[in-house]
Amino acid sequence: MITCNDIPNCIDYFCCIYCPAQVWMWNRIGRIKNKEVRIMEKWTQEMAGLEIKDSGERRQFETGAVRDIQEGKGRYDLLPWEAIHELALHCEQGAIKYGERNCEKGIPIHSFLDSASRHISCYLRGMKDEPHLRAAMWNIAFAIQTELKRPEMQDIPVRKLIEFQRQHMENY
């Protein structure tokens, strides 16, 4: 019987149903349905075709360890996780009220910005009837998301003009 230790480069401490050796072995003894085996074999083949991206540049740590550079990838270690949690709570409440992913159906950007401005105004006036700062952040976040993913929803006149100019300058 084949075991993970018989496979070169096998990580035997992480032996599970996704391991190719286990899939083969379990299939031989009939513990996995053929459909599940085909899915896992396809997943294994797809993962084998992926390569680790490499810029060719390195940063070195005091310990001597090296990693690829991080510039241009974002600094997720600097994100305000408490604020992001508040954003997630707002998304949860919105999904209950309006349905999941309602805003992805298409809301004009002016509507997000109008609502964000209104919530900031309420916050600055000291209103405590709802989490206004959190609601403003949600509206700004989804205005950004919409601008990136649904540019046709951009309806702010000056922004439309800038995009029009940019597109026509590329043609010259």
C-alpha positions as CSV (number, residue, x, y, z in Angstrom):
1,M,0.0,0.0,0.0
2,I,1.3,3.5,-0.9
3,T,1.6,6.0,1.9
4,C,2.5,9.7,1.9
5,N,6.0,8.8,3.0
6,D,6.5,6.9,-0.3
7,I,5.9,10.1,-2.3
8,P,9.0,12.3,-2.8
9,N,8.6,15.8,-1.4
10,C,5.4,14.9,0.4
11,I,4.5,17.0,3.4
12,D,3.5,14.1,5.6
13,Y,2.4,16.3,8.5
14,F,-0.3,17.8,6.3
15,C,-1.8,14.6,5.0
16,C,-5.4,14.9,4.1
17,I,-8.0,14.1,1.5
18,Y,-6.4,16.5,-1.0
19,C,-3.0,14.8,-1.0
20,P,-2.5,13.0,-4.3
21,A,-1.1,9.9,-2.5
22,Q,-4.2,9.7,-0.3
23,V,-6.5,10.2,-3.3
24,W,-4.8,7.3,-5.1
25,M,-4.7,5.2,-2.0
26,W,-8.3,5.9,-0.9
27,N,-9.6,5.3,-4.4
28,R,-7.8,1.9,-4.4
29,I,-9.5,0.8,-1.2
30,G,-12.9,2.4,-2.2
31,R,-13.3,5.0,0.4
32,I,-13.9,7.9,-2.0
33,K,-16.5,8.1,-4.7
34,N,-15.2,8.4,-8.2
35,K,-16.7,11.9,-8.7
36,E,-14.8,13.2,-5.6
37,V,-11.6,11.7,-6.9
38,R,-12.0,13.3,-10.3
39,I,-12.6,16.7,-8.7
40,M,-9.6,16.3,-6.4
41,E,-7.4,15.1,-9.3
42,K,-8.4,18.1,-11.4
43,W,-7.7,20.5,-8.5
44,T,-4.3,18.9,-8.0
45,Q,-3.5,19.3,-11.7
46,E,-4.6,22.9,-11.7
47,M,-2.5,23.7,-8.6
48,A,0.5,22.0,-10.1
49,G,0.4,24.3,-13.1
50,L,0.5,27.5,-10.9
51,E,3.8,29.2,-10.4
52,I,4.9,31.5,-7.6
53,K,5.2,35.1,-9.0
54,D,8.7,36.5,-8.8
55,S,9.8,40.1,-9.5
56,G,13.4,39.1,-9.4
57,E,14.1,41.6,-6.7
58,R,14.6,40.7,-3.0
59,R,14.4,42.3,0.4
60,Q,16.6,40.8,3.1
61,F,15.6,40.6,6.8
62,E,18.0,40.9,9.8
63,T,17.8,37.1,10.1
64,G,19.2,36.6,6.6
65,A,15.9,35.4,5.2
66,V,14.8,36.9,1.9
67,R,11.5,37.5,0.3
68,D,10.2,39.1,-2.9
69,I,9.7,42.9,-2.7
70,Q,6.3,44.2,-1.5
71,E,6.2,47.6,-3.2
72,G,3.1,48.0,-5.3
73,K,1.2,45.2,-3.6
74,G,-0.4,47.2,-0.8
75,R,0.4,47.2,2.9
76,Y,-2.3,45.0,4.4
77,D,-0.4,45.0,7.7
78,L,-1.3,48.7,8.0
79,L,-5.1,48.4,7.5
80,P,-7.3,49.6,10.4
81,W,-8.9,46.2,11.2
82,E,-11.3,47.5,13.7
83,A,-12.7,49.9,11.1
84,I,-12.9,47.1,8.5
85,H,-14.8,45.0,11.0
86,E,-17.3,47.9,11.4
87,L,-17.6,47.9,7.5
88,A,-18.3,44.2,7.6
89,L,-21.0,44.8,10.2
90,H,-22.6,47.4,8.0
91,C,-22.5,45.0,5.0
92,E,-24.2,42.3,7.2
93,Q,-27.0,44.7,8.2
94,G,-27.4,45.9,4.6
95,A,-27.6,42.3,3.3
96,I,-30.4,41.7,5.8
97,K,-32.3,44.9,4.9
98,Y,-31.7,44.9,1.1
99,G,-30.5,41.4,0.1
100,E,-27.0,40.2,-0.4
101,R,-25.0,42.1,-3.0
102,N,-27.8,44.5,-3.8
103,C,-25.4,47.4,-4.4
104,E,-23.6,45.3,-7.1
105,K,-26.7,45.5,-9.3
106,G,-25.8,49.1,-10.0
107,I,-26.2,52.2,-8.0
108,P,-25.1,55.5,-9.5
109,I,-22.0,56.9,-7.8
110,H,-23.7,60.2,-7.0
111,S,-26.1,58.2,-4.7
112,F,-23.2,56.7,-2.7
113,L,-21.5,60.1,-2.4
114,D,-24.7,61.9,-1.4
115,S,-25.4,59.4,1.3
116,A,-21.8,59.5,2.5
117,S,-21.9,63.3,2.8
118,R,-25.2,63.1,4.6
119,H,-23.8,60.6,7.1
120,I,-20.7,62.7,7.7
121,S,-22.9,65.8,8.2
122,C,-25.0,63.8,10.8
123,Y,-21.8,62.6,12.5
124,L,-20.3,66.1,12.7
125,R,-23.6,67.5,14.2
126,G,-23.4,64.9,17.0
127,M,-26.3,62.7,15.9
128,K,-26.2,59.2,17.5
129,D,-29.3,57.6,16.0
130,E,-27.2,55.3,13.8
131,P,-23.5,54.6,13.1
132,H,-23.0,57.5,10.8
133,L,-19.3,57.3,10.4
134,R,-19.5,53.6,9.6
135,A,-22.3,54.3,7.0
136,A,-20.2,57.1,5.4
137,M,-17.2,54.7,5.1
138,W,-19.5,52.0,3.5
139,N,-20.8,54.5,0.9
140,I,-17.3,55.7,0.1
141,A,-15.9,52.1,-0.1
142,F,-18.7,51.1,-2.5
143,A,-18.4,54.3,-4.6
144,I,-14.7,53.3,-5.1
145,Q,-15.8,49.7,-5.9
146,T,-18.4,50.8,-8.3
147,E,-16.0,53.2,-10.1
148,L,-13.6,50.3,-10.6
149,K,-16.0,47.5,-11.4
150,R,-19.0,49.3,-13.0
151,P,-17.5,52.5,-14.6
152,E,-20.8,53.0,-16.5
153,M,-22.4,53.9,-13.2
154,Q,-20.1,57.0,-12.9
155,D,-22.6,59.9,-13.2
156,I,-20.6,62.7,-11.6
157,P,-20.3,65.3,-14.5
158,V,-16.7,66.3,-13.9
159,R,-15.6,62.7,-13.5
160,K,-17.3,61.7,-16.7
161,L,-15.6,64.6,-18.5
162,I,-12.2,63.5,-17.2
163,E,-12.8,59.9,-18.3
164,F,-14.0,61.2,-21.7
165,Q,-10.8,63.3,-22.1
166,R,-8.6,60.4,-21.0
167,Q,-10.1,58.0,-23.5
168,H,-9.8,60.5,-26.4
169,M,-6.2,61.4,-25.5
170,E,-5.3,57.7,-25.8
171,N,-6.5,57.7,-29.4
172,Y,-4.0,60.4,-30.5
